[in-house]
């Protein structure tokens, strides 16, 4: 018995020793794999600097588990992105607790400032637009999602570990999800007269509860810049962050006296508002003889606006507000000259109606309108000295009593703190609810007084606008 016991003890010791050796042996190194996904979608949101792909929905080979914010790193094109979250989702990127083979990775909006020959701008990471005279959706959008070092997760019966990569080249037209514009109603409006046959794109948004609230609701209208023309209204809504008009911050100014908020209407021209012949020919020079700066689209836009209002009996026709940026700022002024009494207030932003094309009679015509100009002093596209500044000064000298101006030194955003954008992009302040100062008109002595240092009177664009009604 004693010898048997010793034999068993030696066998146990041998087995333990072999196990210890195995435990100390180095593991086989993981060889990363690269999988080309067969299905994926990109999620696009609009921000102050334009749209970005800030979400990726991947379909993997089985139900996914074990993913978290730290599971992945992401590159869109050649840009390394900051991951915000990662989670099991449905096919459209919504988080779910149900079993699913989809995983969604979300990313931060990031823009880096640059200065090229005096032109200040921002490089927006993950921009799905391609610019050629105007913005268009890129045809393709490539990304790589990599499992972070030291992380792992499973999809079905397969385990993925650090270094494993998933690649996909999205066909943007069919593989994109645009949540911000999904709640907008979209249609077209055709205008025909003599030789004109014009189709404009139109998108409208309705505040929740508008059908059952205490009364009729105001309408805010936005007209896009030259880069957002075309035949895809989503480019209009995302290019200048028009979707911000539906967010809580701006809508809160209109939720008074039991009302649901403000309707929002955006209209898109196939070329640009400053088109004089329908062929994309600009209608301006930086000087002028007082002759109007006419647009091919004036009456087509008028029809697009009035037919919307006529078809929506909940719009308060005493509280319709018109504004836009650059080309759209020009068209805001142009509509003021043609249909002055229809709108309760105007907010032309970096507007491009040449002051030299505005006669004294035109100034007299609009001096009693309620107008708020927004611009930046470093605007190199629409020079303030040739556009807004002299027009504002002439209005004051003509006796205007409800005309305002906010002049910034430069354009600094909030989505990417510290980034200075091109000076023309002052619409960023409009959508960020950042128009909080104006000139004290009683102190304005002339154009030379109109400097950012003198724009110090406390004010609020949206608070002012929400209070305006037609007389």
C-alpha distance (Angstrom), angle and dihedral (degrees) to the residues before:
residue distance angle dihedral
X1 . . .
X2 3.72 . .
X3 3.83 93.3 .
X4 3.82 90.9 49.0
X5 3.75 91.0 50.3
X6 3.77 90.5 52.1
X7 3.78 90.8 48.9
X8 3.80 92.0 52.2
X9 3.78 90.3 47.1
X10 3.81 92.0 52.3
X11 3.80 91.3 48.6
X12 3.80 91.1 51.1
X13 3.77 90.6 48.8
X14 3.81 90.7 50.2
X15 3.81 91.9 50.3
X16 3.80 91.7 48.2
X17 3.78 91.0 49.3
X18 3.79 92.6 52.2
X19 3.82 90.8 48.6
X20 3.80 90.7 51.3
X21 3.79 90.8 50.5
X22 3.81 90.5 50.0
X23 3.79 91.0 49.2
X24 3.77 91.4 53.2
X25 3.79 94.4 46.4
X26 3.84 114.9 104.1
X27 3.79 115.7 -102.7
X28 3.76 119.0 -115.1
X29 3.83 106.2 -91.0
X30 3.80 114.5 -108.8
X31 3.77 112.7 -112.1
X32 3.80 107.5 -146.5
X33 3.78 117.6 -128.7
X34 3.79 130.4 -152.4
X35 3.77 117.8 -144.5
X36 3.78 123.1 -168.2
X37 3.79 104.5 -143.4
X38 3.78 118.1 -130.6
X39 3.80 94.4 -155.6
X40 3.78 131.8 29.3
X41 3.80 139.8 135.1
X42 3.79 134.3 -152.4
X43 3.81 123.3 -135.0
X44 3.82 116.7 -142.5
X45 3.81 128.2 -162.5
X46 3.80 130.4 176.9
X47 3.81 119.3 -121.5
X48 3.80 135.7 174.1
X49 3.82 92.9 -81.3
X50 3.80 94.1 43.1
X51 3.79 134.2 -86.5
X52 3.77 126.6 -29.1
X53 3.78 136.5 -176.3
X54 3.79 99.8 -113.6
X55 3.78 99.3 163.1
X56 3.80 139.0 46.1
X57 3.81 124.4 -164.7
X58 3.82 113.5 -160.2
X59 3.79 127.7 -171.3
X60 3.79 111.9 -147.2
X61 3.79 133.0 -172.0
X62 3.79 99.0 -89.8
X63 3.78 144.9 -8.1
X64 3.79 110.4 -37.9
X65 3.81 127.0 -131.3
X66 3.77 137.5 163.7
X67 3.82 100.4 38.8
X68 3.80 123.3 138.8
X69 3.80 139.6 158.2
X70 3.81 91.2 -77.8
X71 3.79 97.4 48.5
X72 3.81 98.0 88.8
X73 3.77 146.4 37.6
X74 3.81 119.4 -156.1
X75 3.77 139.1 -152.4
X76 3.79 122.3 -172.8
X77 3.77 106.2 -164.8
X78 3.81 102.3 -37.9
X79 3.79 94.9 -31.6
X80 3.78 120.1 109.0
X81 3.80 107.6 -139.3
X82 3.80 133.4 -152.7
X83 3.81 110.1 -118.2
X84 3.80 115.5 -136.9
X85 3.81 100.1 -179.6
X86 3.79 145.1 -21.3
X87 3.81 125.8 -155.8
X88 3.77 146.8 151.9
X89 3.79 107.8 -85.6
X90 3.76 146.3 168.0
X91 3.80 122.2 -99.4
X92 3.81 92.9 -81.7
X93 3.80 97.1 50.7
X94 3.80 100.9 -97.1
X95 3.81 115.1 142.4
X96 3.81 113.4 -111.0
X97 3.79 138.7 -178.9
X98 3.80 91.4 -154.3
X99 3.78 120.9 98.8
X100 3.79 108.7 -84.4
X101 3.78 141.0 163.9
X102 3.82 90.9 -145.4
X103 3.79 125.4 94.8
X104 3.79 124.5 -174.6
X105 3.79 125.8 -155.0
X106 3.81 118.2 -165.4
X107 3.79 125.8 -159.5
X108 3.79 139.0 -161.3
X109 3.82 124.1 -103.1
X110 3.80 104.7 -110.2
X111 3.78 130.7 -179.1
X112 3.77 128.2 173.3
X113 3.79 122.2 -154.8
X114 3.77 122.4 -123.1
X115 3.77 136.3 178.1
X116 3.77 116.6 -152.7
X117 3.78 115.0 179.9
X118 3.79 91.0 -28.6
X119 3.80 93.7 -46.5
X120 3.79 108.4 124.3
X121 3.75 116.0 -156.8
X122 3.74 144.9 136.6
X123 3.76 133.5 -107.6
X124 3.81 105.2 -139.3
X125 3.79 111.5 -153.3
X126 3.78 114.5 -130.1
X127 3.80 95.6 14.9
X128 3.84 107.7 173.1
X129 3.82 93.0 -164.2
X130 3.79 128.0 93.9
X131 3.80 116.1 -156.9
X132 3.80 123.1 -142.5
X133 3.82 110.0 149.2
X134 3.79 85.1 -41.5
X135 3.79 136.6 16.8
X136 3.79 121.6 -82.7
X137 3.76 133.0 172.6
X138 3.79 111.7 -94.1
X139 3.77 111.9 -111.9
X140 3.82 93.9 -131.6
X141 3.79 136.0 20.5
X142 3.82 120.3 -167.2
X143 3.79 128.5 -162.0
X144 3.79 141.5 170.7
X145 3.81 123.7 -150.8
X146 3.81 114.7 -165.4
X147 3.80 129.8 -169.2
X148 3.81 105.3 -117.9
X149 3.80 120.4 -115.8
X150 3.78 111.2 -83.9
X151 3.83 93.4 14.4
X152 3.78 131.9 107.1
X153 3.79 142.1 171.9
X154 3.78 138.5 175.1
X155 3.78 134.5 -118.4
X156 3.79 111.5 -171.0
X157 3.79 108.0 -44.8
X158 3.79 94.0 -22.8
X159 3.79 125.4 96.3
X160 3.81 119.5 -151.8
X161 3.79 120.8 -158.0
X162 3.79 140.4 -172.6
X163 3.80 112.6 -50.3
X164 3.79 96.8 23.8
X165 3.80 110.5 131.6
X166 3.79 137.3 -154.4
X167 3.79 118.7 -160.2
X168 3.78 132.7 -171.6
X169 3.78 138.4 164.5
X170 3.77 108.0 -150.9
X171 3.76 122.4 -147.3
X172 3.78 94.5 -135.3
X173 3.80 97.1 -151.4
X174 3.80 93.0 60.2
X175 3.82 104.7 19.7
X176 3.82 101.7 55.2
X177 3.82 130.6 100.6
X178 3.82 116.9 -160.6
X179 3.83 107.5 -173.3
X180 3.82 97.0 175.4
X181 3.80 94.8 60.8
X182 3.80 96.8 40.8
X183 3.82 91.5 87.5
X184 3.82 93.3 55.1
X185 3.80 122.5 95.9
X186 3.81 109.9 -131.4
X187 3.79 130.7 -161.3
X188 3.80 143.0 140.5
X189 3.79 131.6 -111.4
X190 3.79 121.4 -152.4
X191 3.79 121.1 -153.8
X192 3.81 122.2 -169.9
X193 3.78 127.3 -179.0
X194 3.81 128.4 147.7
X195 3.81 105.3 -46.4
X196 3.79 93.7 -8.3
X197 3.79 122.9 101.5
X198 3.79 106.7 166.5
X199 3.79 130.8 171.1
X200 3.80 117.9 -165.7
X201 3.80 125.9 -169.3
X202 3.79 116.1 -128.7
X203 3.82 134.2 -168.2
X204 3.78 127.2 -176.7
X205 3.79 134.7 -174.4
X206 3.80 128.3 -155.5
X207 3.82 122.6 -152.9
X208 3.79 115.9 -124.2
X209 3.80 111.9 -95.2
X210 3.81 95.7 18.7
X211 3.80 92.1 129.7
X212 3.80 94.4 56.6
X213 3.81 105.8 30.3
X214 3.80 128.9 108.5
X215 3.81 100.4 -82.5
X216 3.78 148.6 -36.5
X217 3.79 119.0 -26.7
X218 3.82 130.5 -136.6
X219 3.81 124.0 -110.3
X220 3.83 126.2 -132.6
X221 3.82 115.0 -161.5
X222 3.80 125.1 -162.8
X223 3.82 128.2 -164.4
X224 3.81 116.8 -161.8
X225 3.79 131.8 -131.1
X226 3.81 126.2 -105.9
X227 3.79 93.3 -89.0
X228 3.80 93.1 59.9
X229 3.81 98.9 56.1
X230 3.79 121.5 114.4
X231 3.78 136.8 79.4
X232 3.81 102.7 -63.4
X233 3.80 110.1 84.1
X234 3.83 91.3 -163.8
X235 3.81 88.1 70.4
X236 3.81 87.8 56.8
X237 3.81 93.1 48.0
X238 3.81 95.8 46.6
X239 3.80 103.3 33.1
X240 3.82 94.8 67.9
X241 3.85 96.0 23.2
X242 3.81 90.6 -110.2
X243 3.80 87.6 162.0
X244 3.83 87.2 75.1
X245 3.81 87.2 76.1
X246 3.80 87.6 72.0
X247 3.80 95.7 48.9
X248 3.79 123.5 106.4
X249 3.82 95.1 -106.2
X250 3.79 97.5 61.9
X251 3.80 96.0 29.5
X252 3.82 90.5 56.2
X253 3.81 89.9 71.9
X254 3.79 90.4 60.9
X255 3.81 98.0 43.6
X256 3.79 95.1 92.7
X257 3.79 133.7 128.7
X258 3.78 93.0 14.9
X259 3.82 95.9 -53.2
X260 3.79 122.1 141.7
X261 3.81 95.4 -133.0
X262 3.78 135.9 -96.1
X263 3.78 129.9 -40.1
X264 3.80 113.6 -128.5
X265 3.79 126.1 -146.3
X266 3.82 127.5 -173.5
X267 3.81 123.7 -175.4
X268 3.81 125.2 -165.3
X269 3.80 127.7 -155.8
X270 3.82 120.3 -151.4
X271 3.83 91.3 -126.7
X272 3.82 120.8 7.5
X273 3.80 134.2 -55.1
X274 3.82 91.2 -116.4
X275 3.81 90.6 62.4
X276 3.81 110.8 127.9
X277 3.81 99.7 -170.7
X278 3.80 109.0 19.5
X279 3.79 90.7 -104.5
X280 3.79 98.4 92.4
X281 3.81 96.4 -93.5
X282 3.81 112.1 149.6
X283 3.79 115.6 -124.7
X284 3.79 101.2 -150.0
X285 3.73 147.5 76.3
X286 3.79 124.0 -173.9
X287 3.79 90.7 -107.2
X288 3.76 131.1 42.0
X289 3.77 147.8 176.1
X290 3.79 97.9 -122.8
X291 3.80 94.2 -88.6
X292 3.84 112.7 137.0
X293 3.80 119.5 -96.3
X294 3.80 95.6 -127.8
X295 3.82 127.0 -161.9
X296 3.79 129.8 -144.9
X297 3.80 87.9 -138.7
X298 3.82 102.9 51.4
X299 3.79 99.0 109.2
X300 3.80 94.1 33.0
X301 3.81 88.9 58.2
X302 3.79 91.0 44.5
X303 3.81 89.0 55.3
X304 3.82 91.9 47.1
X305 3.80 90.6 53.9
X306 3.79 99.8 41.3
X307 3.81 95.5 45.2
X308 3.80 89.5 52.4
X309 3.80 91.0 51.0
X310 3.80 92.7 45.2
X311 3.80 89.7 51.3
X312 3.81 94.2 50.4
X313 3.78 110.7 60.6
X314 3.81 91.2 -177.0
X315 3.83 92.6 69.7
X316 3.79 113.2 105.7
X317 3.81 100.9 -131.4
X318 3.80 89.8 -159.0
X319 3.81 90.8 61.1
X320 3.81 108.4 50.7
X321 3.81 114.8 135.8
X322 3.81 126.1 -164.3
X323 3.79 128.4 -161.7
X324 3.77 144.4 139.7
X325 3.79 144.1 162.1
X326 3.80 131.7 -99.6
X327 3.83 103.2 -36.7
X328 3.80 86.9 15.7
X329 3.80 89.9 48.3
X330 3.80 88.0 53.7
X331 3.81 89.8 50.5
X332 3.80 90.4 48.9
X333 3.80 88.3 58.0
X334 3.80 91.4 43.2
X335 3.81 92.1 53.2
X336 3.80 88.4 48.0
X337 3.80 89.9 57.3
X338 3.81 92.6 46.6
X339 3.81 103.6 35.5
X340 3.77 103.3 17.3
X341 3.80 99.8 155.1
X342 3.80 98.0 49.7
X343 3.81 99.0 74.8
X344 3.80 127.9 62.8
X345 3.81 95.0 -147.7
X346 3.81 142.5 -6.1
X347 3.81 132.4 -142.2
X348 3.85 108.7 -170.7
X349 3.80 109.9 -175.4
X350 3.83 123.2 -158.9
X351 3.80 82.2 -20.1
X352 3.79 119.9 -162.3
X353 3.82 104.4 -152.3
X354 3.82 102.4 125.9
X355 3.79 109.9 -123.1
X356 3.80 89.8 -141.3
X357 3.80 88.6 62.9
X358 3.81 92.0 56.5
X359 3.80 113.3 88.4
X360 3.79 125.2 -150.8
X361 3.80 88.1 -108.5
X362 3.82 89.6 56.2
X363 3.80 90.2 50.8
X364 3.80 89.9 51.3
X365 3.80 89.7 49.0
X366 3.83 94.5 57.7
X367 3.81 102.7 30.5
X368 3.81 92.0 102.0
X369 3.80 93.6 52.1
X370 3.79 121.5 104.4
X371 3.79 106.1 -114.6
X372 3.80 135.5 168.9
X373 3.82 117.7 -168.8
X374 3.83 118.7 -158.1
X375 3.81 122.0 -169.1
X376 3.80 145.7 136.4
X377 3.78 123.6 -118.7
X378 3.82 92.5 -133.2
X379 3.82 94.4 56.5
X380 3.80 103.9 140.1
X381 3.79 95.3 178.1
X382 3.80 100.0 54.3
X383 3.81 104.6 24.2
X384 3.82 107.6 -141.2
X385 3.82 90.7 -142.9
X386 3.82 90.8 63.8
X387 3.78 99.0 38.5
X388 3.81 130.0 20.9
X389 3.80 103.2 13.2
X390 3.82 98.8 59.0
X391 3.81 92.1 38.8
X392 3.80 91.5 53.0
X393 3.80 91.7 46.6
X394 3.81 91.6 49.7
X395 3.80 91.4 50.2
X396 3.80 91.3 52.9
X397 3.79 91.5 48.4
X398 3.81 89.1 49.5
X399 3.80 89.3 58.0
X400 3.80 102.8 -98.2
X401 3.81 110.2 168.9
X402 3.83 104.0 -177.0
X403 3.80 102.8 41.6
X404 3.80 119.2 118.4
X405 3.78 138.5 -176.1
X406 3.80 133.7 -164.5
X407 3.80 114.7 -166.1
X408 3.81 119.7 -171.0
X409 3.79 126.9 -162.6
X410 3.80 91.5 -136.0
X411 3.80 139.8 -23.2
X412 3.80 114.9 -91.1
X413 3.79 119.5 169.6
X414 3.79 136.9 -150.1
X415 3.83 102.2 -144.6
X416 3.80 88.4 66.8
X417 3.82 103.1 25.5
X418 3.76 115.2 -141.1
X419 3.80 96.0 16.6
X420 3.81 113.8 129.4
X421 3.78 111.8 -151.4
X422 3.77 129.0 -159.4
X423 3.81 110.3 -66.6
X424 3.79 92.0 -118.3
X425 3.80 91.3 66.3
X426 3.82 96.7 81.6
X427 3.82 89.5 133.8
X428 3.81 84.2 82.5
X429 3.81 88.5 75.3
X430 3.81 91.4 50.4
X431 3.81 93.2 55.0
X432 3.83 94.0 39.8
X433 3.82 91.0 53.7
X434 3.78 85.6 -119.0
X435 3.82 99.8 136.7
X436 3.81 97.1 107.1
X437 3.81 103.6 138.0
X438 3.80 135.5 55.8
X439 3.78 140.8 171.0
X440 3.77 119.1 -82.9
X441 3.80 95.6 -123.1
X442 3.80 92.0 -155.5
X443 3.80 88.5 66.0
X444 3.81 98.4 46.1
X445 3.81 107.8 113.5
X446 3.80 97.2 173.8
X447 3.78 144.1 -53.0
X448 3.81 92.3 -52.8
X449 3.81 89.9 62.8
X450 3.80 91.3 60.1
X451 3.79 100.3 96.1
X452 3.81 128.7 129.6
X453 3.81 90.4 -111.8
X454 3.80 90.0 63.4
X455 3.81 95.3 46.5
X456 3.80 95.2 92.5
X457 3.80 109.5 121.4
X458 3.82 112.4 118.9
X459 3.79 110.7 -111.8
X460 3.81 144.5 145.2
X461 3.79 122.4 -142.8
X462 3.80 97.3 -158.8
X463 3.78 95.2 41.4
X464 3.81 88.9 52.1
X465 3.77 93.1 46.3
X466 3.79 95.4 49.5
X467 3.82 88.6 55.7
X468 3.81 95.8 52.9
X469 3.78 121.9 105.3
X470 3.76 132.7 168.6
X471 3.79 112.3 -97.1
